[in-house]
């Protein structure tokens, strides 16, 4: 067992040792072992520690026992342990005041990619939100150095991870529990695919930690802190995505949101972020790239994809109706609401399907692609 890694993990297990103390030690080049191996008085004075040496020694011994067990688990399961002394630790996280004192990573993803983007949203996503997530990640995929971060939850999170896998973009799932389990269990295969693709599962929690409710809110600061920008696709006013967006805003990271119809509860959060000027309204890949500060390379003259196509006449009316519903609509209902003869509507749907704007489903239903 590597002596310095044990010392670093031991300090991270001690409640008396704050993130600020760890940052100070790493910035001053003080090895963790200076504090765990008996040289506590001088180091303690240097760091401004205000508790007794006896208390410190007892805390160190308790934390060391826990750390030894955790390192054994990590070795057995090929899990990497990252601390502020490690160059692989996310540098953007260290810029925040309450960064995790350690991280456990299963996988081989670079956590310091040039353009990390958090793509988040509600677990109860509409088909429109899922489609928009997939399309957005796919259209952003050509950006060099892009990585997609999310929380592996059902709905928008899972759609973001899957889209990244399909587009061969590195993706990181930040968990709210230890790596001895996976929640939700429905995403077990997705988690395996993330690791196999060169992505990673990441958590600050020790292996025995269950997915308690409070952990999810705590986890959100990691998603926001690791990312240059946070994109909220769909979210009600209350939810984890809004928590992450607020954290990102509070630490001066860019927040973006797709606008939604005013009657849709799943878009109320996005609309609120935009209304309060806490999230920039985005409708295209170009908008997202501009906010992320990413320029098109001089040799690239290809047009940027538009997430909301510019349509006219009956095509625009059909598109707006599908956006408002956010779910597949039967052809006869479309005919009634739009006042378009069924034959003309079928022809219109065929043209839009060919352009990749809509999809025709079994049962004569139509939805946005």
N, C-alpha and C positions, 0 to 999 in steps of 0.2 A: 504494500500500500504506500503510495507516494506521500512522503511526510508533509510537504507543503499543501497538497490538495486536502489532506486530512485537517490541517490547521485552518485552511480557508473555510471549509465546510463547517468546522467546529464553531468558528466565529459567527457564521451565518445562522447557526442554530441558537445562538444566545440572545435572549430578549434585550439584554443590556446593550448589545452592540447594534447601533442604528445604521441605516444606509449611509448617513453622513460620516460616521466613523470609518466605515469601510472605504468610502471614497477618499477620505483624507489619508488613510494608510496607503492605498494604492497609488495616489498622486505623489506622496512623499517617498515612495519606494520602500515602505516598511513591510517586510514579509509578515504574513499572518502568524508564522511560528514565533516571531518576536514577542507576541502577546500570549501565545498558548504554551510556550516552553519555559516559563519561569522568569522571563525578563519583563515582568509586568509593571514594576514601579516606574522605571524611566519612560517606557512607552505610554503608560497610563497618564503620566504628567504631560507628555507631549500631545496626547490626544484630548486632554481635558476630562478624563474619566473621573467621576466624583463618587465612586463607590469603593468600599474597602477591598484590600488585597485578598482577604479571606473569602469574601463573597465572590469575588472574581474567580478565584481558584476553584471554588465549589461549582460555579456555573460552567467553567471550562470542562471540568471532569464529566459532568452530566451531558454536556453537549458533545463531548468526544465519543462517548459510548453510543449515542444516537447516530453520530456521523459514521462511525465504523460500520454499523449495521447497514446504513444507507449506501455507503460505498460498495459494500459486498453485494447488495442487491443490484446496483448499477453495473458492476462488473459482470455479473451473471447474465444481465439482459442487454448488454452493449449500449448502455445509456451514458451519455456524456454529462459531466458536471461542469457548469460554467459559473465562475465567480468574477467579480470586478477586476481581479488580477489577470484574468484570461483574455487574450486578444480576440477570441471568438465571441466574447460576451457582446451583446448588441450595444454599440456605442451610443445610439440614439436614446436608449433607455437610461444610460448613465447621465444624460442631460436633465433627467427629471429628478424631483426631490425624494420620491418614495419608490425608487427602483427596487426590484426584487434583490435580496441579498445573495441569492443563488438561483440558478436555473438548471433544470434537468431536461436534456434533449435526446429524443429517440429519432435518429435520422442523421442526415449529413448536409443539411441546408446551410448556406451562408446567411447568417443573420444580419450581415452588414452589406447586403446588396445595395446598389446605388439608388434604386427607386422602389422602396417597399410601400405598398398600398393596402390599407385595410378596407375590405369590402364586407359590409355587415348589414343586418336587417332582421326582420321578424321571423320567428319560427313558423307563424301561420301565413306564409307568403301566398299571394295569388299567382295564378299561372302567368299573368303579365309580369309580376315582379321576378319570378324565376327566369322567365325568358329574357328579361332585360338584364339580369345579372349575367347570364351565360353569354349574351351578345356583347356586353360591355367588356368582360374579361377577354373574350376572343378578339375583339377589335383592338384592345390595348396590348395584346401579346407581342407584337413586333417591337415594342419599346425595349431596347437593350437594358439589362439590369433590373427588369421588373420582377417583383415577387408579390404574391398575394397572401395577405394575412387575414385570418378570420377565426371563429371560435368553435368550429366543428358542430355547431348546433343544427337542428333540423331547419329546413326552410332556406333562407337566403345564404346563410353561412355555408351549408353543404353545397348549394348550387355554385357558390364562388370557388370552393375547393375543386369541385368536379370540372368546372369550366377551365380552371388553371391546369388540371391534369390533361384535359383534352388538347389544350393549346401548348402543352409542354412548357408551362411557366412554373417556376418553383413556388410552392405554397407551404405555409406554416400554419398549423392548427394550434392555438393556444388553449390549453385545458384548464379546468377549474378543480382538478383533483390529481392524485398521484398516478404514476404510470403503471401501477399494478392492476389497473382496471381501465375501462373505457366507457364514457357516458357522452351521448346516448348510445346504447348497444346497437341500435339500428345502423350506426355509422362505422361499425367495426371494419367492414370491407373497405370503406372509403379511407379509413385511417391507414390500413395496410397499403393501399395504393399510394397514398401520400408518401409514406416512408420509402416504398419501392421506387418511386419516381425521382428521388433525390430531394424530397421535401422533408418536413420534420413535424413531430409532435413536441410541444414545449410546455413546461409547467414550472411553477416555483414551489409546488407542493411535494412533500416527501411521499414515498411510495405507499404509505399506509393511510393517506388522506382521502376521505370519501368526498363526493361532490355535494358539499353543503351549499345551501342557497347563497350565503354571504360570500362564498368563494368566487361565484360567478361575477359579482360586482367588483370584487378585488381584482379578478383576472382581467377585467376590461381595461385597466390602466396599462397593462402590458401590451395589449393590442394597439391602443392609442399611442403609447410611448415608443413602440418599435417602428411606427409608420411615419412617413413624411406627410401623408394625407389619409383621411378617413372618408370613405364614400358610403352613405346610407342610401340603400335602394328602396326599401319599404320599412316603415316602422310606425306603430301606434305611438301615442304620446308617452306612455309608460312602457319601459322595456329596456333590455340590456343594450340594444343598439343606441338608444338615446343617452344612456349612461356613458357609453364609449365616446359618443360624439361630444358630449359636454366635457369629458376629460381632455379630449384632443383639443377642443377650443381653449380650455383653461391653460394648456401648456404651449399655446401658440402654434399648434399644428393645423394645417388646412383641413377644413371640414366641407364636404360637398353633399348635396342631396338631390335626388330626382324629385321633381314636383309630381303630385298626384291629384286626383280629382277630389274636390272638397267634401264629397259625401262618403268617401272611402275611409273607414277607420284605420286601415293599414297604411295610409299615407298621411295621417294627421301629424305624426311626428316629423316627417320630412318637411311638410308644409310649415310647421311651427319653427323649425330650424331656419328655414328661408325667411319667414316673416320676422323673426327676431334678429336677423343678420348674424346668426351663429353658424350658418351653413350656406355656401354658395350654390345657387341654382345651376344645375348642369343638365344639358340635353344632348350633348354630343361628345364623342371621343376628343374632339378638339378642345372643348371646354375643360375636360379633365386634364389633358396634357398641359394646357396653359396654366391651370392652377397649380399643378405639380412642378411647374417651372421646367418642363421638358420641351426642347426645341426639336423640330424636324431636321434631320441631317440634310446638308446642302444638296446632296445628290438625290434625295427622295422627293419626287414631285407628285407621287400618288395622292389622290384626295383622301382626306380623313373620313372615316365612316360617320354617318349621321345616325344617331340612335332614334331620333324622331323624324321620319322621312317627310319631305315637303310634298304634299299631295294637294290636288285641287278637286273641286266639284264633288261628285258622288263618292269618289275614292277617299277624299278627305273626310266626308261625313261618315263613311263606313269605318274608317280608321278611328275617328274620335269616339264613335259608339262602342267599339271594341275596347278602347282604352277606359272608358267610363265604367263598363261592366267588369273588366278585369277577369273575365271567365268566358269559356266557349259559349257561343250563342247559336241556336238553331236557325237555319235559313229562313223558315217561315216567320220567325220573330224578327229577323233582320228586315224582311220584306215589309212587315207591318209597321215597324218603327221608322224605316227610311222612306217608305212609300215608293219603292222601286219594284217594277215588275220582276217576277221570279227569274224569267229567262235572262233579263239584263243583269240581274244581281249575280247569277251563276257565272256569266261571262266576266263580270267585274272581279269576282272572287278569284276566278282562274287567272286573270292577268296579275292580280296582286300576289297570288300564290307563286306564280312564275318569278316575280321580282323578289321573292323571299320576305314579303311583308306579313302575309297571313298564312295560316295552315288550315286545311280542311280535315276535319276529324270524322270518324265513324258516326253515323246517326245524323248526317247532314248538318254538322255543327262547324262553326268557324271560330278561330282564335288568332291572336297575334303570334307571329313566329318568334 
